[in-house]
Amino acid sequence: MTTASDLLGIGQAAMKIALDVIASRDPGRVTLKSDRDIASEVDYAVENQLREFLANETPHIGFLGEEEGESDDRETLWVLDPVDGTANFVRGLPLYAVSLALVEDGQPVVGLISLPAISLHYTATQHGGARCNGETIRSRPTASLQDAMVSLGDYAVGDDATEKNVDRLAITSRLAERVERIRMVGSAAADLAWVAHGKLDATVILANKPWDTAAGSLLVREAGALVVDRHGEPHSLTSTSTVALSPELYGDLLPLLHD
């Protein structure tokens, strides 16, 4: 029987392959996928190599990647963002991540996030805790908004961006009046990992792509923080927003995110 520890080990081996690819080459040609949404040659190279490796190591498990989609329709699958924060990556900014999760019946049970440019490597297993570089991590128990550092997901691009950004700008304004600092990192995986690690007190991501949030949402929960949608409902891979925060901030932060 394959255990969570076994699957974490396979995930770590896959992550090493991804980091070796990133370290060995430049971003290469950049492809415009849609309005202001790009992918580099490294995005595709990482995804293709991990898809092949994980198919060989775990042939009974499906695969969903940001760039090439789902290999087959299975209830258990690996979910990968090969480079989360590609816009940062291609410009040489160090705030980008590789995010890999194992999802069973819609719930992440193994999560790995690596920020290779700054040597931070996160892992989590369901009911097994969260770690960074092998050391146990816990979220920060910040109770007051005025003491909270909150990150925001990127503003919208593509279809309906103007309408979507009215909402995002309104939330930015509300938060700016109340919290200590606002940050926009440019990588949802990094945002979630840093809530888990206590570097951020909350993150507000008004979107929810499974490759962006599956691994990070598990890290947050295993580190003692909450993951909900903007209305405070339980977060899942089908939610339309992702909010991670210390439990102490729930009552003050969530009302600021209502439509």
C-alpha positions in Angstrom: 0.0 0.0 0.0 1.3 3.4 -1.0 1.4 5.7 2.1 1.3 9.5 2.3 5.0 9.4 3.2 5.7 7.4 0.0 3.8 9.9 -2.1 5.5 12.9 -0.5 8.8 11.3 -1.4 7.7 10.9 -5.0 6.5 14.5 -5.0 9.9 15.6 -3.6 11.7 13.7 -6.4 9.5 15.4 -8.9 10.2 18.7 -7.4 13.9 18.1 -7.7 13.5 17.5 -11.4 11.5 20.8 -11.7 14.2 22.8 -9.9 17.0 21.2 -12.0 15.2 22.3 -15.2 14.7 25.9 -13.8 18.3 26.1 -12.7 19.7 24.8 -16.0 18.2 27.2 -18.6 16.9 30.6 -19.3 13.1 31.2 -19.5 13.4 31.0 -23.3 10.6 32.1 -25.7 7.6 33.6 -24.0 4.1 32.6 -25.3 1.1 34.9 -25.0 -1.7 32.5 -23.9 -4.3 35.2 -23.6 -4.5 38.9 -22.8 -1.4 39.6 -20.6 -1.2 35.9 -19.6 2.1 34.4 -20.5 4.0 31.1 -20.4 7.8 30.5 -20.9 9.6 27.6 -22.4 10.5 26.6 -18.9 6.9 26.3 -17.9 6.3 23.8 -20.6 9.6 21.9 -20.0 8.9 21.5 -16.3 5.3 20.3 -16.9 6.3 17.8 -19.6 9.1 16.3 -17.5 7.0 16.0 -14.4 4.0 14.6 -16.3 6.3 11.9 -17.7 8.0 11.2 -14.4 4.8 11.0 -12.3 3.1 8.8 -14.9 6.0 6.3 -14.6 6.1 6.5 -10.8 2.4 6.5 -10.1 0.6 5.2 -13.2 -2.7 4.8 -11.2 -2.8 8.6 -10.5 -3.9 11.2 -13.0 -2.3 14.5 -13.8 -3.5 18.1 -14.2 -1.0 20.8 -15.3 -1.7 24.4 -15.9 -0.2 24.5 -19.4 -1.4 21.2 -21.0 -4.4 20.3 -18.9 -5.6 17.0 -17.6 -4.2 13.6 -18.7 -7.4 11.7 -17.8 -10.5 12.0 -15.6 -9.6 10.4 -12.3 -10.5 11.1 -8.7 -6.9 11.1 -7.6 -4.4 13.2 -9.5 -1.3 15.3 -9.2 -1.9 19.0 -9.8 1.0 21.1 -11.0 1.8 24.8 -11.6 5.3 24.5 -13.2 6.1 28.1 -12.7 3.7 30.1 -10.6 4.6 33.8 -11.1 5.9 33.5 -14.7 5.8 37.2 -15.2 8.2 37.6 -12.3 10.3 34.7 -13.5 10.9 35.9 -17.0 12.0 39.3 -15.7 14.5 37.9 -13.2 12.4 38.7 -10.1 12.9 36.0 -7.5 9.3 35.7 -6.4 8.1 32.6 -8.3 7.3 29.1 -7.2 6.7 25.5 -8.3 3.5 24.1 -6.8 2.6 20.4 -6.8 -0.2 18.8 -4.9 -1.8 15.3 -4.7 -5.5 15.6 -4.7 -7.9 12.8 -3.7 -11.7 13.2 -4.1 -11.2 17.0 -4.5 -9.1 17.4 -1.4 -5.3 18.0 -1.3 -3.5 15.4 0.8 0.1 16.1 -0.2 1.4 19.6 -1.0 4.8 20.9 -2.1 5.8 24.5 -2.9 9.4 25.5 -3.8 10.7 29.0 -4.2 14.0 28.1 -5.8 15.4 31.6 -6.2 15.3 32.2 -2.4 15.8 28.5 -1.3 12.5 28.0 0.5 11.0 24.5 0.1 7.6 23.7 1.7 5.9 20.4 2.2 2.7 19.2 3.9 0.7 16.1 4.3 -2.9 15.8 5.5 -2.8 15.5 9.3 1.0 15.5 9.2 1.8 19.1 9.6 3.6 21.7 7.4 7.4 22.2 7.0 9.9 24.6 5.4 13.3 23.1 4.6 12.4 20.3 7.0 11.5 22.4 10.0 7.9 22.5 11.3 6.1 25.8 10.6 3.1 27.5 12.1 1.0 30.4 11.0 1.2 33.7 12.9 -1.6 34.3 15.4 -2.2 38.0 14.6 -5.4 39.2 16.1 -5.6 42.8 15.0 -6.0 44.1 11.4 -3.8 47.1 12.2 -1.0 44.6 12.9 -1.6 42.5 9.9 0.4 42.2 6.7 -2.0 41.1 3.9 -1.2 40.1 0.4 -3.5 40.4 -2.6 -3.6 38.3 -5.7 -2.9 39.9 -9.0 -5.4 42.2 -10.6 -7.5 40.7 -13.3 -6.4 40.5 -17.0 -8.3 39.1 -20.0 -12.1 39.1 -20.4 -14.1 41.3 -18.1 -10.9 42.6 -16.4 -12.2 46.1 -16.0 -15.3 44.9 -14.2 -13.4 42.5 -12.1 -10.8 45.1 -11.1 -13.5 47.5 -9.8 -14.1 44.9 -7.1 -10.4 44.3 -6.5 -9.7 48.0 -6.3 -12.5 48.5 -3.8 -11.1 45.7 -1.6 -7.7 47.2 -1.9 -9.0 50.5 -0.7 -10.8 49.0 2.3 -7.8 47.0 3.4 -5.4 50.0 2.9 -7.5 51.9 5.5 -7.2 49.2 8.1 -4.2 46.9 7.8 -0.6 47.5 8.6 0.7 46.8 5.1 -0.6 45.4 1.7 1.7 43.3 -0.5 1.2 42.0 -4.1 3.8 39.2 -4.5 2.7 37.9 -7.9 2.5 34.2 -7.0 -0.5 32.6 -5.3 1.6 29.7 -4.2 4.1 32.0 -2.4 1.2 33.9 -0.8 -0.3 30.8 0.7 3.1 29.3 1.7 3.9 32.6 3.5 0.6 32.6 5.4 1.5 29.1 6.5 5.0 30.2 7.5 3.8 33.3 9.4 5.4 35.8 7.1 2.0 37.0 6.0 -1.1 37.2 8.2 -3.5 36.8 5.4 -3.8 36.6 1.6 -6.8 37.5 -0.5 -6.9 35.9 -3.9 -10.1 36.6 -5.9 -9.6 33.6 -8.1 -9.0 29.9 -7.5 -7.2 27.9 -10.1 -6.4 24.4 -8.6 -2.8 24.5 -9.8 -2.3 27.8 -7.9 -4.0 26.9 -4.6 -4.1 23.1 -4.0 -0.7 22.7 -2.4 -0.8 26.1 -0.6 -4.3 25.5 0.9 -3.0 22.3 2.5 0.1 24.0 3.8 -2.1 26.7 5.4 -4.4 24.3 7.1 -1.6 22.1 8.4 0.1 25.2 9.8 -3.0 26.1 11.8 -4.6 28.9 9.7 -7.9 29.0 7.9 -8.7 28.7 4.2 -12.1 29.9 3.1 -13.7 31.7 0.2 -14.4 35.5 0.4 -17.8 34.8 1.9 -16.4 32.6 4.7 -17.6 29.4 3.1 -15.4 26.3 3.2 -12.7 26.4 0.5 -12.5 23.7 -2.2 -10.9 23.4 -5.6 -14.2 24.6 -7.1 -14.4 27.8 -5.0 -14.2 31.1 -7.0 -11.9 32.8 -4.5 -9.3 31.9 -1.9 -8.7 33.6 1.4 -6.1 32.3 3.9 -5.8 34.0 7.2 -5.1 33.5 10.9 -8.2 32.4 12.7 -8.0 35.5 14.9 -8.6 37.8 11.9 -11.6 36.0 10.6 -14.3 38.3 12.2 -12.6 41.5 11.1 -11.2 40.7 7.7 -14.1 38.7 6.0 -16.6 41.6 6.2 -14.2 43.8 4.1 -14.4 41.2 1.2 -18.1 41.1 0.7 -19.4 42.2 -2.7 
